[in-house]
């Protein structure tokens, strides 16, 4: 990717670019994100809004496709505390280099699957590389909640949801709630609140053409 050459407009004078976190089973959640090759002021604003949304919903991580953007980027703060800016991560084109320390099963939830929690097996330590907003490559060794959250968000960028990693028993326990979300999605689509798949795919292509 290239370093930034465009500065973002002041937040106060910029219209909101991101309106909401999309919910399962919206097609963008299954879209494999393409690597970014250009970062500009508009994308910086989107990232700021992703952080704002994440904190507003008491999350610790948020991937771009959760806000209907087909970009390979996620934000994270394992503390969930907006005051702890030193714990914020903005990770562009992230890639896990290695998984270490064994595997641990713990409960996970997701802002795109509200009200659903289930145990997921994840590596306890990972080494991750990515780019920052200055176009510099960075590397992190993460463990505990940070490692789990990063694996969860990178799954999102690959079109994978945490429910895909559940055992048959755990999946059966949340199936009724999944069906409720699916019914809500169908209702919203009938009401014209969600575009059809062709329109969504055309939007992906348009946005990807700008920066990937």
LINGIKA-V692813 format. One record per residue. N is the residue number from 1. RES is the residue in one letter. SS is DSSP state (H for helix, E for strand, C for the rest). Layout:
# LINGIKA-V692813
N	RES	SS
N	RES	SS
This chain:
# LINGIKA-V692813
1	X	C
2	X	C
3	X	C
4	X	C
5	X	C
6	X	C
7	X	C
8	X	C
9	X	C
10	X	C
11	X	H
12	X	H
13	X	H
14	X	C
15	X	C
16	X	C
17	X	C
18	X	C
19	X	C
20	X	C
21	X	C
22	X	C
23	X	C
24	X	C
25	X	C
26	X	C
27	X	H
28	X	H
29	X	H
30	X	H
31	X	C
32	X	C
33	X	C
34	X	E
35	X	C
36	X	C
37	X	C
38	X	C
39	X	C
40	X	C
41	X	H
42	X	H
43	X	H
44	X	H
45	X	H
46	X	H
47	X	H
48	X	H
49	X	H
50	X	H
51	X	H
52	X	H
53	X	H
54	X	H
55	X	H
56	X	H
57	X	C
58	X	C
59	X	C
60	X	C
61	X	E
62	X	E
63	X	E
64	X	H
65	X	H
66	X	H
67	X	H
68	X	C
69	X	C
70	X	C
71	X	E
72	X	C
73	X	E
74	X	E
75	X	E
76	X	E
77	X	E
78	X	C
79	X	C
80	X	C
81	X	C
82	X	C
83	X	C
84	X	C
85	X	H
86	X	H
87	X	H
88	X	E
89	X	E
90	X	E
91	X	E
92	X	E
93	X	E
94	X	E
95	X	E
96	X	E
97	X	E
98	X	E
99	X	E
100	X	E
101	X	E
102	X	E
103	X	E
104	X	E
105	X	E
106	X	E
107	X	E
108	X	E
109	X	C
110	X	C
111	X	C
112	X	C
113	X	C
114	X	C
115	X	C
116	X	C
117	X	C
118	X	E
119	X	E
120	X	E
121	X	E
122	X	E
123	X	E
124	X	E
125	X	E
126	X	E
127	X	E
128	X	E
129	X	E
130	X	E
131	X	E
132	X	C
133	X	C
134	X	C
135	X	C
136	X	C
137	X	E
138	X	E
139	X	E
140	X	E
141	X	E
142	X	E
143	X	E
144	X	H
145	X	H
146	X	H
147	X	H
148	X	H
149	X	H
150	X	H
151	X	H
152	X	H
153	X	H
154	X	H
155	X	H
156	X	H
157	X	H
158	X	C
159	X	C
160	X	C
161	X	C
162	X	H
163	X	H
164	X	H
165	X	H
166	X	C
167	X	C
168	X	H
169	X	H
170	X	H
171	X	H
172	X	H
173	X	H
174	X	H
175	X	H
176	X	H
177	X	H
178	X	H
179	X	H
180	X	H
181	X	H
182	X	H
183	X	H
184	X	H
185	X	H
186	X	H
187	X	H
188	X	H
189	X	H
190	X	H
191	X	C
192	X	C
193	X	C
194	X	C
195	X	C
196	X	C
197	X	H
198	X	H
199	X	H
200	X	H
201	X	H
202	X	H
203	X	H
204	X	H
205	X	H
206	X	H
207	X	H
208	X	H
209	X	H
210	X	H
211	X	H
212	X	C
